Amino acid sequence: MALTATATNNLLLSVSRILGMRTPVTIAISPCKPNLMYSVSSYSTISETFKPILCRLKQERTGMPRIIIYCLRVEDCADMYLYFKNELGKNFTEPTDLAGEAKRTEVTGQDERSCKSGRSPGMRNRAKARV
């Protein structure tokens, strides 16, 4: 059995050949689901583009709907990881502060003000401008 979410016909044939599948049965199901939304956006910096998501995540925590962010390069994934880790600090994990005692903390007014002002204290922005 071979499973994939995205594959061209050429890739399906190649995988079938590599795995020695002589007459594979292909089951294709439309990815059109009412709970999925797809959008593409360009951005200049990570902090500028993802600040609204970060602020919403700080407020909603595990109640926030899941989001998939696709990165073209591994370095972009590393930059995204560092951005969210640095900005969320001890709230990066759930339950919060797993490195110490497992305790819950609330987002403070200071965090909300920094979200609204567009300032991101403590972030090391390694992102390069992209369009």
C-alpha positions in Angstrom: 0.0 0.0 0.0 1.2 3.5 -0.8 -0.5 6.7 0.4 -0.1 10.3 -0.6 -1.9 13.5 -0.3 -0.4 15.1 -3.4 1.0 13.3 -6.4 1.1 13.8 -10.2 0.2 11.0 -12.5 3.9 10.7 -13.4 4.8 10.4 -9.7 2.1 7.7 -9.2 3.6 5.7 -12.1 7.1 6.1 -10.8 6.2 5.0 -7.2 4.2 2.1 -8.5 7.2 1.0 -10.6 9.7 1.4 -7.7 7.5 -0.5 -5.3 6.9 -3.3 -7.9 3.2 -2.7 -8.1 2.1 -4.3 -11.4 -1.6 -3.3 -11.5 -2.2 -1.0 -8.5 -5.7 0.1 -7.7 -5.8 3.9 -7.3 -8.4 5.5 -5.1 -8.6 9.2 -5.6 -10.8 11.4 -3.4 -11.4 15.1 -3.9 -9.6 17.3 -1.4 -12.5 19.7 -1.5 -13.7 19.8 2.1 -15.9 22.6 3.6 -13.5 22.9 6.6 -10.4 23.6 4.5 -9.3 27.0 3.2 -6.3 27.6 0.9 -4.7 30.9 0.4 -1.3 32.2 -0.8 0.2 35.4 0.4 3.5 37.2 -0.1 5.2 38.8 2.8 8.1 41.1 3.5 9.0 39.9 7.0 7.9 37.0 9.2 6.9 39.3 12.1 4.8 41.6 9.9 3.0 38.7 8.2 2.5 36.3 11.2 1.9 38.8 14.0 -1.9 38.5 13.6 -1.6 34.7 13.9 0.7 35.1 16.9 -1.6 37.5 18.7 -4.6 35.2 18.1 -2.6 32.2 19.3 -1.7 34.0 22.5 -5.3 34.7 23.2 -7.0 31.5 22.1 -4.2 29.0 22.8 -5.5 25.4 22.1 -8.9 26.8 21.2 -7.5 28.3 18.0 -8.3 26.4 14.7 -5.3 24.5 13.3 -3.2 26.3 10.6 -0.7 24.7 8.2 2.1 27.0 7.0 3.9 25.7 4.0 7.6 26.8 3.7 9.6 26.4 0.5 13.0 26.0 2.3 14.1 24.3 5.5 15.6 27.6 6.5 12.2 29.2 6.3 10.8 26.5 8.7 13.6 27.2 11.1 12.9 30.9 11.0 9.2 30.3 11.6 10.0 28.0 14.5 12.4 30.5 16.1 9.9 33.4 15.6 7.0 31.6 17.4 9.3 30.1 20.1 10.9 33.4 20.9 7.6 35.4 20.9 5.6 32.8 22.9 8.4 32.2 25.4 7.2 29.9 28.2 3.8 29.8 26.5 5.3 27.9 23.5 4.1 24.6 24.8 0.8 23.4 26.1 0.6 23.0 29.0 2.8 26.1 29.3 6.4 26.1 30.6 7.0 22.3 30.2 10.7 22.9 30.9 9.8 23.8 34.5 6.8 22.8 36.5 3.6 22.3 34.4 1.7 25.4 35.2 -0.8 27.5 33.3 -0.3 31.3 32.8 -2.6 33.8 31.2 -1.6 36.3 28.5 -1.0 39.6 30.2 -2.1 43.1 29.2 1.5 43.9 28.2 1.4 41.1 25.6 -1.9 42.3 24.2 -0.5 45.9 24.0 2.6 44.7 22.2 0.4 42.8 19.7 -1.7 45.8 18.9 1.3 48.2 18.7 3.1 46.0 16.2 6.2 45.7 18.4 7.7 42.3 19.0 10.1 42.5 22.0 12.6 39.8 22.2 12.3 38.5 18.6 15.4 37.8 16.7 14.2 38.4 13.1 16.4 36.5 10.8 14.0 36.7 7.9 15.0 38.3 4.7 12.7 40.5 2.7 10.7 38.5 0.2 8.0 39.3 -2.3 
